[in-house]
Amino acid sequence: MLQAAIELQKAAVKKLINLTTTQDEITFKSPTGSGKTYMMANMMNSILEQFEDVIFLVSTLSKGSLATQNYEKFMEYSAKGDFKSLRPYLISSEVAAEERLFVPIDYNVYILPRDLYKKGGKLMQGAMESFLHSIILPKCFSETMKRVFLIKDECHIATNNLDSLSDRYFTKTYNFSATPKLSRGQHPDVEITSAEAVSAKLIKNVEIIDDPNVAVGDVVTKFQEIREQYRNLLGVNPCLIIQISNKDKADEELQKIYNALNKENVLKWMLIVNNDKECDTNDDLKKLPINKWKDYAKENSSTIDVIIFKMVITEGWDIPRACMLYQIRDSKSKQLDEQVIGRVRRNPRLLDYAMLSEEAQKLAMTAWVWGIVTDDLKKSFGVKLWQDSDIITNEFMVTTTRIKTLSEKPFFDIHDFLSKLPVAIAPSSIFKLYRDFKKAELSVQEIGHDYADDFSRWLNFAENIESIATESTQYICDYTYSMEAADEASFAPSSHYADNGYYTNITDWVWKRNDGKEKFSFDSEAEWKWAEILKDLVKEDNNDGERVGKRLFVGKKNPNAGQPNLQGIEPDFINTAKQIYVWGKNYVPNSAIKFEYYLGTRRFSYPDFVMKDSYGRVHIFEVKSVNISSSMSGNFDNKIYKAKLEELKRAYKQASTLTGHIFYLPILRDDIWRIYQYVNGDEEILSRDSLLHYVKLNVV
């Protein structure tokens, strides 16, 4: 898993823990596939480490499958030592009708399936209150009273019977969901947005195919094309999910699907619905009990190509290999649509994503969807470069930078390095060594894998991993030696952005919206203000009487351009072509324009804007603000932010030497810009006016 994903999850957990001290009810919104169960376990473990008097009760929406899934995950995390304070217990209803439901009190995390607390469920017939009494009250005078913290997993599902016990028994309530119910007051206190999860490679980008007339056969054909790429590049057999209607139209829809599948006669399919008797498949899977079908279908190596369902797939069924969704049913629920679309957004190669080729990474991060456009996706706008995009990309090549790892350090030899370290007096446990090894940076782990060709070498490496990590950090942080120029990159031919407000109209930069509109949105007030500055700056005249910004002409040209007419005058093609200035927003989802730096781990800076001036110089802008907005006030860590700014300054200073580009960190405080500029390794601090003066000059 990429470090960015790990840090995004850790930051969310930290916010949840901090809010625990100040709020009795907390809502956490995180998209399906972003690791919600893992973050839940991390949060519980951290709190249990601090407070021995806390018990967690985790309620789930489904009749057992999600509860079992959560329980197995918690047990796995605990067994691996990730969250060793967790002692989970799955409350089960598998008892005879006349038996009393018994729940032991020796655990600190109880997972509760929904069927046990619905009206008439066994727990609600007195056993629930008896159980809560038994875990809250101390067993002897030396013990303290326990506190029960309730976690409502998939909180958008009503839990009225459980809610009726809240005032008496639950000290804290945590609402977890990808789609919390705002009408019930579940406004997110902590949120991982889809854009953040996509940027961290936790979930896929969604490619919406907005064609109301598309036939299921066309979808199947598209899937077969993608299937071969998935197998070859990712080593995963993907699947297409088709959602049909619940009632009257289902049979008619199924017949169309079967006709399309039978025409190809090569795809394996599975129909999975609530009624086991109606489930069907054309695979040997039919020999297995129905309750085993789901487990088989979610495996990356499963032979099932197409999964047809009604509503079942919304209930916590994780299928990372699912990459396409075709919705036939006319859904009336935005929340259900978001739940369903989440099933195709999981990254199938999340844990080893960094090892994939660029082509494989792009494939792993793309989901195709027909028939659903959620509110979240409606706010995403596609953009593309103007016609003759090759002209733009060739004109706009940017040299990127990368940081070399310790293994690339000249004259570094891991054998020699380890031989000079003292031998451990008392060997650490194998479990601790393994945890320390897995926590190390990927580049350090790779050195270990190359070095350790037997167990004794691995032990030696793991015992000294802290020293190796320190050596690695010292080398990487010295950008004079560790940073090097990397590939040349330009804007991708197409990209997209989320509508975050902060609008401005732009008609003459490198991008145009797919829908033809000229209103663009920016991520922050500071970014929007800087876009306005650049929009005006490129049109200023420089000292040679030319415009500051480099200009290109794209689009249709006069076919007679260059050929004199009867009067001997060459037609001017400019009037029939589009004039643009060579500058634009560096849209992150598809951006190859990035610069590596180090802040606790290796990271990439994706600058906000890139501009080419009339002298051929490339200007790169990473816009920042130290103004704390109302939306940032609950999660703005000033120390971390300042540390990032200082590290970016060091990285940009060296990058300006290696690439020849001019780097800027414009920082907005109140309404004043303080602009750090880096040219050939030198730093200057500019105002807005002095920036304009500099860009007008042909300074080498």
SULVEN-V831269 format. One record per residue. N is the residue number from 1. PSI is psi in whole degrees, -180 to 180 (999 if undefined). OMEGA is omega in whole degrees, -180 to 180 (NA if undefined). BURIAL is I if it has 24 or more other ideal C-beta (glycine too) atoms within 12 Angstrom, else O. Layout:
n;psi;omega;burial
N;PSI;OMEGA;BURIAL
N;PSI;OMEGA;BURIAL
This chain:
n;psi;omega;burial
1;139;-180;I
2;149;-179;I
3;-33;179;I
4;-38;179;I
5;-43;180;I
6;-44;-177;I
7;-36;178;I
8;-44;179;I
9;-44;-179;I
10;-41;-180;I
11;-40;179;I
12;-43;180;I
13;-42;179;I
14;-41;179;O
15;-41;179;I
16;-44;-179;I
17;-43;180;I
18;-39;-180;O
19;-23;-180;I
20;-31;-178;I
21;-15;-174;O
22;-17;-177;O
23;147;177;O
24;-23;177;O
25;130;-175;I
26;134;178;I
27;130;180;I
28;121;179;I
29;127;-179;I
30;134;-175;I
31;150;176;I
32;131;-180;I
33;-4;-177;I
34;5;177;I
35;36;-177;I
36;-43;-179;I
37;-40;179;I
38;-44;180;I
39;-36;176;I
40;-46;179;I
41;-41;179;I
42;-45;179;I
43;-48;180;I
44;-44;-178;I
45;-43;-179;I
46;-41;180;I
47;-40;179;I
48;-30;176;I
49;-32;-178;O
50;-32;-172;O
51;112;180;O
52;-12;-176;O
53;11;-177;O
54;137;172;I
55;135;178;I
56;135;173;I
57;115;-177;I
58;109;178;I
59;144;-178;I
60;161;-173;I
61;-30;-169;I
62;176;-178;I
63;2;178;O
64;-32;-174;I
65;-44;180;I
66;-38;178;I
67;-46;179;I
68;-41;179;I
69;-46;178;I
70;-44;-180;I
71;-47;-179;I
72;-37;177;O
73;-45;179;I
74;-41;178;I
75;-40;179;I
76;-46;179;O
77;-42;-179;I
78;-43;-178;I
79;-36;-179;O
80;-11;-180;O
81;4;178;O
82;-48;-179;I
83;77;-170;I
84;-10;178;O
85;-11;-179;I
86;130;171;I
87;85;-173;I
88;151;176;I
89;129;178;I
90;114;177;I
91;121;-173;I
92;150;178;I
93;10;-177;I
94;68;175;O
95;158;180;O
96;155;-174;O
97;-35;-175;O
98;-9;-178;O
99;151;175;O
100;137;-179;O
101;119;-179;I
102;134;178;O
103;120;179;I
104;159;-175;O
105;20;-175;I
106;17;-177;O
107;168;180;I
108;-3;175;I
109;117;-180;I
110;127;179;I
111;125;-170;I
112;109;177;I
113;150;-174;I
114;-33;-176;I
115;-15;-180;I
116;-20;-180;I
117;9;173;I
118;169;-178;I
119;126;-179;O
120;-7;179;O
121;158;-174;I
122;-36;-178;I
123;-29;-177;I
124;0;178;I
125;40;177;O
126;-27;-176;O
127;-33;-178;I
128;-49;-179;I
129;-36;177;O
130;-43;179;O
131;-46;-179;I
132;-40;175;I
133;-44;-173;O
134;-31;-180;O
135;-23;-179;I
136;-45;-174;I
137;138;179;O
138;147;-180;O
139;-20;178;O
140;170;-175;O
141;-25;-178;O
142;-14;-178;O
143;156;176;O
144;161;178;O
145;138;-179;O
146;154;173;I
147;137;180;I
148;120;176;I
149;122;-178;I
150;130;172;I
151;121;178;I
152;95;179;I
153;135;-172;I
154;57;-171;I
155;-12;179;I
156;-16;176;I
157;131;-177;I
158;140;178;O
159;58;-172;I
160;-43;-178;O
161;-38;178;O
162;-38;180;I
163;-30;-179;O
164;-17;-180;O
165;-6;-170;I
166;-52;-174;I
167;-33;-176;O
168;-30;-168;O
169;-24;-172;I
170;119;-179;I
171;-41;179;I
172;150;175;I
173;129;178;I
174;125;176;I
175;118;179;I
176;129;176;I
177;155;169;I
178;-20;-177;I
179;68;-180;I
180;153;-175;I
181;102;-178;I
182;-33;-178;O
183;-18;176;O
184;18;176;O
185;15;-178;O
186;64;178;I
187;128;-173;O
188;126;170;I
189;-33;176;I
190;135;-177;I
191;135;164;I
192;117;-178;I
193;162;177;I
194;-40;-180;I
195;-42;178;I
196;-42;-180;I
197;-37;177;I
198;-44;-179;I
199;-36;179;I
200;0;179;I
201;24;175;I
202;-39;179;I
203;165;-174;I
204;156;162;I
205;151;179;I
206;125;174;I
207;106;-178;I
208;124;174;I
209;97;-173;I
210;77;-179;O
211;99;-176;O
212;-16;-177;O
213;6;-178;O
214;139;179;O
215;154;-179;O
216;-31;178;I
217;-37;178;O
218;-39;179;O
219;-44;179;I
220;-41;178;I
221;-45;178;O
222;-42;-180;I
223;-42;-179;I
224;-34;176;I
225;-46;-178;O
226;-33;-176;I
227;-44;-179;I
228;-39;178;O
229;-42;179;I
230;-47;-178;I
231;-44;-175;I
232;-41;-174;O
233;-32;-174;I
234;-13;-177;I
235;29;-177;O
236;137;173;I
237;109;-173;I
238;174;174;I
239;152;176;I
240;130;178;I
241;129;178;I
242;123;180;I
243;123;-179;I
244;173;-179;I
245;162;-177;I
246;-34;-168;I
247;-112;-166;O
248;-40;-174;O
249;-10;-171;O
250;-47;-177;I
251;-43;179;O
252;-42;179;O
253;-41;179;I
254;-41;-179;I
255;-41;178;O
256;-40;179;I
257;-47;-180;I
258;-40;179;I
259;-44;-180;O
260;-41;-179;I
261;-39;-180;I
262;-28;179;O
263;-37;178;O
264;-43;174;I
265;24;178;O
266;-13;-176;O
267;140;175;I
268;133;-177;I
269;164;-179;I
270;129;173;I
271;120;-177;I
272;117;-180;I
273;176;-177;I
274;-38;-179;O
275;114;-177;O
276;-33;-177;O
277;-23;-179;O
278;-9;179;O
279;147;-177;I
280;163;178;I
281;157;173;I
282;17;-179;O
283;164;175;I
284;-10;175;O
285;-25;-178;I
286;-23;-180;O
287;-18;-179;O
288;156;173;O
289;149;-178;O
290;-37;-176;I
291;-9;178;O
292;-12;-175;O
293;-44;-177;I
294;-46;-179;I
295;-41;-180;O
296;-42;-174;I
297;-26;-176;I
298;-11;-180;I
299;143;-179;O
300;-26;-178;I
301;3;-178;O
302;143;180;I
303;-7;-180;I
304;120;-179;I
305;-35;-174;I
306;128;176;I
307;121;179;I
308;133;-176;I
309;168;173;I
310;-83;-180;I
311;-10;-169;I
312;-36;-170;I
313;-10;178;I
314;-12;-171;I
315;63;169;I
316;24;-180;I
317;107;-175;I
318;122;179;I
319;81;-177;I
320;-27;-178;I
321;-10;178;I
322;126;-177;I
323;-8;-179;I
324;142;178;I
325;126;176;I
326;113;-178;I
327;116;175;I
328;-40;-175;I
329;147;178;I
330;92;-176;O
331;143;177;I
332;3;-175;O
333;115;177;O
334;-37;-179;O
335;-43;179;I
336;-39;178;I
337;-44;180;I
338;-37;177;I
339;-44;-178;I
340;-45;-178;I
341;-27;178;I
342;-22;-178;I
343;-20;180;I
344;10;-176;I
345;-2;179;I
346;141;177;I
347;114;-176;I
348;-15;179;I
349;43;-175;I
350;-46;-171;I
351;-30;-179;O
352;31;-176;O
353;-39;-177;I
354;-21;-178;I
355;-11;-175;O
356;155;173;I
357;165;-180;O
358;-40;180;O
359;-41;180;O
360;-38;179;I
361;-43;179;I
362;-40;180;I
363;-44;-179;I
364;-22;-176;I
365;21;180;I
366;132;173;I
367;142;180;I
368;131;-174;I
369;131;173;I
370;136;169;I
371;-10;-179;I
372;132;169;I
373;99;-179;I
374;167;179;I
375;-39;-179;O
376;-42;-178;I
377;-27;177;I
378;-26;-179;O
379;3;178;O
380;130;-177;I
381;133;177;I
382;143;176;I
383;157;177;I
384;159;177;I
385;156;179;I
386;168;177;I
387;154;-174;O
388;45;-176;O
389;-27;177;I
390;-36;178;O
391;-43;-179;I
392;-50;-177;I
393;-38;179;I
394;-33;180;O
395;-23;-166;I
396;43;-179;I
397;131;-177;I
398;131;176;I
399;123;-180;I
400;176;178;I
401;156;174;I
402;161;177;I
403;129;177;I
404;149;180;I
405;172;-179;I
406;-35;-180;I
407;-19;179;I
408;-1;179;O
409;130;-180;O
410;133;176;O
411;8;176;O
412;131;179;O
413;118;-175;O
414;-34;178;I
415;-47;-180;O
416;-41;-179;O
417;-47;-178;I
418;-33;-178;I
419;-22;-179;O
420;-5;-180;O
421;147;179;O
422;149;179;O
423;138;-180;O
424;131;-179;O
425;-46;179;O
426;110;-178;O
427;143;177;O
428;162;177;O
429;151;-179;O
430;-31;-179;O
431;-41;178;O
432;-42;-180;O
433;-41;-180;I
434;-43;179;O
435;-43;180;O
436;-39;180;I
437;-44;-178;I
438;-24;179;O
439;-18;-177;O
440;159;178;I
441;152;-176;I
442;-40;-179;I
443;-33;177;I
444;-42;177;I
445;-39;-179;I
446;-38;175;I
447;-42;179;I
448;-42;180;I
449;-39;180;O
450;-35;-176;O
451;-42;-169;I
452;90;176;I
453;3;170;O
454;172;-173;O
455;-39;-178;O
456;-37;177;O
457;-38;178;O
458;-42;178;I
459;-44;-180;I
460;-43;179;I
461;-47;-177;I
462;-37;178;I
463;-28;-175;I
464;19;-174;I
465;-28;178;I
466;-42;178;O
467;-39;179;I
468;-42;179;I
469;-39;178;I
470;-45;178;O
471;-40;179;I
472;-46;-179;I
473;-43;-180;I
474;-40;180;O
475;-48;-177;I
476;-39;-176;I
477;-15;176;I
478;86;-173;O
479;-24;179;I
480;-34;-178;O
481;-34;-172;O
482;-25;-176;I
483;140;176;I
484;156;175;I
485;141;-177;O
486;-146;-175;O
487;157;169;O
488;142;-177;O
489;159;176;I
490;-179;176;I
491;143;173;I
492;152;180;I
493;-28;178;I
494;156;178;I
495;-166;177;I
496;165;178;I
497;155;177;I
498;141;180;I
499;102;-180;I
500;16;-176;O
501;-155;179;O
502;64;-172;I
503;151;166;O
504;150;178;I
505;130;178;O
506;126;-177;I
507;-13;-167;O
508;35;169;I
509;-168;-171;I
510;-18;-175;I
511;149;165;I
512;146;179;I
513;146;-180;I
514;-30;-179;O
515;4;176;O
516;-6;-179;O
517;159;-173;O
518;5;-179;O
519;121;180;O
520;150;-178;I
521;150;-180;I
522;163;-169;I
523;-22;-176;I
524;168;178;I
525;-41;-179;I
526;-43;-179;I
527;-41;178;I
528;-45;-180;I
529;-36;180;I
530;-36;176;I
531;-40;178;I
532;-38;178;I
533;-48;-179;I
534;-36;180;I
535;-38;178;I
536;-38;-174;O
537;-42;-176;I
538;-21;-177;I
539;-2;176;I
540;153;175;I
541;135;177;O
542;-173;-175;I
543;-14;178;O
544;9;179;O
545;3;176;O
546;164;174;O
547;149;180;I
548;-44;-178;I
549;141;175;I
550;136;-178;I
551;146;173;I
552;156;174;I
553;122;-177;I
554;164;179;I
555;-162;-176;O
556;134;178;O
557;158;177;O
558;121;-178;O
559;-18;180;O
560;8;-179;O
561;134;179;O
562;-9;-179;O
563;117;-179;O
564;143;176;O
565;-168;-176;O
566;-27;179;O
567;1;179;O
568;15;-178;O
569;131;178;O
570;129;175;O
571;140;179;O
572;116;-177;O
573;-14;-173;O
574;-37;-177;O
575;-18;-179;O
576;7;179;O
577;166;-180;O
578;126;176;I
579;127;176;I
580;159;174;I
581;143;-174;I
582;78;173;I
583;158;180;I
584;165;174;I
585;137;178;I
586;89;-175;I
587;118;-169;I
588;-43;-172;I
589;-31;-178;I
590;11;-169;I
591;132;171;I
592;-2;178;I
593;101;-174;I
594;155;-176;I
595;128;-173;I
596;143;174;I
597;179;-176;I
598;128;174;I
599;82;-176;I
600;-28;175;O
601;168;179;I
602;131;-178;I
603;167;177;I
604;138;168;I
605;122;174;I
606;98;-176;I
607;153;-175;I
608;-38;-176;I
609;150;173;I
610;137;-178;I
611;142;173;I
612;131;-178;I
613;177;-175;I
614;-14;176;I
615;1;178;I
616;6;-179;O
617;145;178;I
618;126;180;I
619;131;-175;I
620;128;-172;I
621;124;171;I
622;105;-171;I
623;133;180;I
624;162;177;I
625;140;174;I
626;10;173;I
627;130;-178;O
628;111;179;O
629;169;179;O
630;-32;-179;O
631;-20;-179;O
632;-16;-167;O
633;-29;-178;O
634;-11;-175;O
635;17;-179;I
636;115;178;O
637;103;-173;O
638;-37;-179;O
639;-46;180;O
640;-41;-179;O
641;-44;179;O
642;-39;178;O
643;-40;178;O
644;-42;179;I
645;-44;-179;I
646;-38;-180;O
647;-38;177;I
648;-37;177;I
649;-46;-180;I
650;-42;-178;I
651;-44;-179;I
652;-32;179;I
653;-46;179;I
654;-37;180;I
655;-34;179;I
656;-31;177;I
657;-42;-175;I
658;-35;-171;I
659;-24;-174;I
660;-1;177;I
661;165;179;I
662;122;-175;I
663;148;-179;I
664;143;167;I
665;88;176;I
666;121;-177;I
667;124;-178;I
668;123;172;I
669;120;-170;O
670;-116;178;O
671;15;-176;O
672;133;177;O
673;132;171;I
674;112;-168;I
675;112;176;I
676;125;-178;I
677;140;-180;I
678;117;-179;I
679;117;179;I
680;39;176;O
681;0;179;I
682;143;179;O
683;135;172;O
684;150;175;I
685;120;-173;O
686;158;166;I
687;176;177;O
688;-42;-179;I
689;-41;-179;O
690;-27;174;O
691;-46;179;I
692;-42;179;I
693;-42;-179;O
694;-46;-175;I
695;-26;179;I
696;-19;-176;I
697;146;175;O
698;74;-176;O
699;130;178;O
700;999;NA;O
